[in-house]
Amino acid sequence: MWLSEMNNLSIETGVTERNRRPFFIVLGLFFLPLVLAFAVYYGSNWRPSGTTNKGDLINPAISLPLVKLLTSEGEITNDRFLRGDWSLVYLGDGSCDQPCRDALFSMRQAFQLLGKDMTRIKRVFLYAGNITDPAFFLAQHTDLMKVNIDAAAGHQLLEVFPDDKGVPALKSGKIYIVDPLGNLMMAYIPDTDPRNIYQDLKKLLSLSHIG
C-alpha cells in the first residue's frame, strides 16, 4: 500500500512540476532580454559593430552622486535633479565667455531639433562663481537650468566628471549627456556640430524606455 501511495505522490509531483514549467519559461523569456540589455549596456565593453555615435562614449558610464545645489534663482534643487529625464550638461564659469555661449547655443539647437521629444530632455548649466550677465540668459536661455557648484556638494559632483588629458572638466568646454538614471555616458568636444548631439540623442531616445 505504501508503495502505491509513493507512486501516486510521484505522479502528482511530476504533474505539478510540468504545470509550473511553462510559467517559469515565460517568466524567463520576459526577464532575460532585460537582464542581458543592462549587462551589455553597463557591464561590458561590447558595442555593436558599425557604431555611429558622434560623441565620445564614457565607458564605463559614471554614476553621478545625489546632491542638492543652489540654482541661480536662489532655490535648492532636489537631489535627483540630474535624474528622471535625459540631460544635456555644460560646465563653466558663471561669467560665461564666448566659448561657453557657443556651447549653450549648440545645446539649445540640438534640443530644438528633437521636436516633440524635447519634453524628455532638460538642459543644465553647472557653473562656478556668479552669473554676471543675467540678461543674456533671460533673453537666450529662459528654460536652461542654472545650478551653482561652489558649495561642497557641488565639488563632490564636479569630482566625478573626467579630466580631459589633464584639463579639469570645468575648463574642458565639453557638453555631456546624462541618462535618466544619473549616469554620465557621453561627451562632446568644444565646437561640436549640434546636429551630432541631436543624432545621438535621437538614437538614445528611440532605444530608451525610461526618461
C-alpha positions in Angstrom: 0.0 0.0 0.0 2.8 2.4 0.9 4.3 1.7 -2.5 1.1 2.7 -4.2 0.9 5.9 -2.2 4.5 6.7 -3.1 3.8 6.2 -6.8 0.7 8.4 -6.6 2.8 11.1 -4.8 5.5 10.9 -7.5 2.8 11.2 -10.3 1.2 14.3 -8.6 4.6 15.9 -8.1 5.5 15.3 -11.7 2.2 16.8 -12.8 2.7 19.9 -10.6 6.3 20.4 -11.9 5.0 20.1 -15.5 2.3 22.6 -14.8 4.8 25.1 -13.3 7.4 24.7 -16.1 5.6 26.8 -18.7 5.1 29.6 -16.1 8.9 29.7 -15.4 9.7 29.5 -19.1 7.5 32.5 -19.8 8.9 34.4 -16.8 12.5 33.7 -18.0 11.7 34.8 -21.6 10.3 38.1 -20.2 13.2 39.0 -17.9 16.2 37.5 -19.9 16.3 40.2 -22.6 16.1 42.9 -19.9 18.9 41.4 -17.9 21.1 41.0 -21.0 20.5 44.5 -22.1 21.5 46.0 -18.8 24.5 43.7 -18.6 25.7 44.7 -22.1 25.0 48.4 -21.7 26.5 48.9 -18.3 28.7 45.9 -17.6 30.8 45.2 -20.7 32.9 46.8 -23.3 30.9 45.2 -26.1 29.3 47.5 -28.7 27.6 46.6 -31.9 29.9 46.7 -35.0 29.4 49.8 -37.0 28.5 52.0 -34.1 27.9 55.5 -35.4 27.7 57.6 -32.2 29.1 61.1 -32.8 30.2 61.9 -29.2 32.8 60.2 -27.1 31.3 57.3 -25.2 32.2 57.3 -21.5 32.8 53.6 -20.8 32.0 52.5 -18.2 29.3 55.1 -17.5 29.9 57.2 -14.4 27.1 57.4 -11.8 26.6 60.9 -10.6 26.2 61.5 -6.8 22.9 62.6 -5.4 23.4 66.3 -4.3 21.3 69.3 -3.5 22.6 72.5 -5.0 21.7 76.2 -5.3 20.2 77.5 -8.5 20.8 80.9 -9.9 17.3 81.8 -8.7 18.3 81.1 -5.1 16.3 77.8 -4.9 17.6 74.4 -3.7 17.4 71.6 -6.2 16.0 68.2 -5.5 18.9 65.8 -5.1 17.6 63.9 -8.2 17.7 66.9 -10.5 20.0 65.0 -12.9 17.7 62.0 -12.9 14.3 61.2 -14.4 15.0 62.8 -17.8 17.8 62.8 -20.2 20.1 65.8 -19.5 22.4 67.9 -21.6 25.0 69.4 -19.3 27.7 72.1 -19.7 30.2 73.1 -17.0 31.7 76.5 -16.9 32.3 79.8 -15.2 29.3 82.0 -14.3 30.7 84.8 -16.4 30.1 82.5 -19.5 32.6 83.8 -22.1 32.0 83.3 -25.8 33.0 79.5 -25.9 30.5 79.0 -23.1 27.8 80.9 -25.0 28.6 78.9 -28.2 28.2 75.6 -26.2 24.9 76.6 -24.7 23.7 77.7 -28.2 24.7 74.2 -29.5 22.8 72.5 -26.7 19.7 74.6 -27.5 19.9 73.9 -31.2 20.2 70.1 -30.6 17.4 70.3 -28.1 15.1 72.2 -30.5 15.8 69.7 -33.4 14.2 67.0 -31.3 10.7 68.4 -31.8 8.2 66.5 -29.7 10.9 64.7 -27.8 12.1 68.0 -26.3 9.9 67.1 -23.3 12.2 64.2 -22.4 15.3 66.5 -22.3 16.5 69.1 -19.9 19.5 71.5 -20.3 21.7 72.2 -17.3 24.5 74.7 -16.9 26.6 73.8 -13.9 28.6 77.0 -13.1 31.2 78.3 -10.7 31.3 81.8 -9.4 28.5 84.2 -10.2 26.1 84.8 -13.1 27.5 88.1 -14.4 25.1 88.6 -17.3 21.6 87.5 -16.3 20.1 89.5 -19.2 21.8 87.1 -21.6 20.3 84.1 -20.1 16.9 85.8 -19.8 16.9 86.6 -23.5 18.5 83.5 -24.9 18.0 80.6 -22.5 14.9 81.0 -20.4 14.4 77.3 -19.9 18.0 76.5 -19.1 18.5 75.2 -15.5 21.4 77.1 -14.0 23.0 75.4 -10.9 25.9 76.7 -8.9 28.7 74.2 -7.9 30.7 76.3 -5.5 29.4 74.5 -2.4 31.0 71.3 -1.1 28.2 69.2 -2.7 29.0 70.9 -6.0 32.6 69.9 -5.7 31.5 66.4 -4.9 29.6 66.4 -8.2 32.4 68.0 -10.2 34.9 65.5 -9.0 33.3 62.6 -10.9 33.5 64.3 -14.2 36.6 63.0 -16.0 39.5 65.3 -16.8 40.4 65.8 -20.5 44.1 65.0 -20.8 44.8 66.8 -17.5 42.4 69.6 -18.2 39.7 69.8 -15.4 36.1 69.2 -16.6 35.2 72.7 -15.6 37.7 74.1 -18.1 37.3 71.5 -20.9 34.4 73.2 -22.6 32.7 69.8 -23.2 29.0 69.1 -23.4 27.8 65.9 -21.7 24.8 63.6 -21.9 23.5 62.2 -18.7 20.9 59.4 -18.8 17.7 59.2 -16.7 19.4 57.0 -14.1 22.0 59.7 -13.5 24.8 58.1 -15.5 27.3 60.3 -17.3 27.6 58.5 -20.6 28.7 60.7 -23.5 30.9 63.8 -24.0 31.3 66.2 -26.9 34.4 68.3 -27.6 34.0 72.1 -28.0 32.6 73.4 -31.3 30.8 70.1 -31.9 28.1 70.4 -34.6 24.8 70.4 -32.7 23.5 68.0 -35.3 25.9 65.4 -33.9 24.4 65.8 -30.5 20.9 65.7 -31.9 21.6 62.5 -33.9 23.0 60.7 -30.8 20.1 61.9 -28.6 17.5 60.8 -31.2 19.0 57.3 -31.2 19.2 57.1 -27.4 15.6 58.3 -27.0 14.3 55.8 -29.6 16.0 52.9 -27.7 15.2 54.1 -24.2 12.1 53.1 -22.3 13.0 55.3 -19.4 13.1 59.1 -19.3 
